[in-house]
């Protein structure tokens, strides 16, 4: 549970993938990444050049859809502020302040090309549709809009693009936030960032509900007691990828997962099927060529017990028909690694398979 940045980029031969997060059972809403405001799981803004962990050049974009029967679109942003309201007592965000702009465009074809601006909001409330109404720290900003005809698709549903970016791309840190809507949510951009956020003691008291009553704080850091405390963050994440047709390969790229441990001795190794080059979407960033990176920086399995969630980072990909493909040694510090499942035996891959992968919803 570190505030190091994590990235995923997905590619599938000539197809645009929608990266989906699990739908919450909290209410009628869909959430990215989750609807639990105490679990430490957040989306994050893309950091700018010169910032440690800046390894992707692409903008972040979410698709929001509502059915034709819905008269309105609802969007909620949790902790949309970027240390704008009270930098001293703020939650979840890394450094800042750096105002963040959130923009909504009608996108009737749901292909990321829509340009009709429906609304725009700034985290500190100094401009656009929420002027004088800054986004709350550790709380929800609720936006309710009528569905606009410019977003109506030929099939009769409404589709929108929701973009988020910091106003000063060279400033430090990242804005950690959650989003909800009364319609399905999906990542439109090939890459996106996510983070297990912890920016201070106020966050510690949320992630460790008994810590405050035990008197833990700046003057009593508790030592190894954190290993025994109940926590709302268990280091698991769920992503869902919609693959609309059968495919001969599936390639996923993960970046800066900081594989490695100062606790168990696990280190990042060379991924032999990943070319030792910087991928095109990460040029002119801090990304380095793929290789054996050793222990992450900061190590995923951290030495400080309050931050540690053992074992070191790994993930699995489960196909719609139940086949499971684990990746036990993903990317190390500031590198990108591909995770490739391939039917062509002449191509290096993490897994060679004998038949095409099925269409449907894949679980990471």
Buried (B, 14 or more C-beta within 10 A) or exposed (E): BBBBBBBBBBBBEEEBBBBBBBBBEEEEBBBBBBBBBBBBBBBBBBBBEEBBBBBBBBEBBBBBBBEEEBEEBBBBBBBBBBBBBEBEEBBBBBBBBBBBBBBBBBBBEBEBEBEBEBBBBBBBBEEEBBEEEBBBBBBBBEBEBEBBEBBBBEEEBBBBBBBBBBBEBEBBBBBBBBBBBBBBBBBBBBBBBBBBBBBBBBBBBBBBEEBBEEEBEEEEEBEEBBEEBEBBBEBEBEBBBBBEEEBBBBBBBBBBBBBBBBBEEBBBBEBEBBEEEBBEBBEEBBBBEBBEBBBBBBBBBBEEBBBBBBEBBBBEBBBEEEBEBEBEBBBBBBBBBBBBBBBEEEEBBBBBBEEEBBEBEBBB
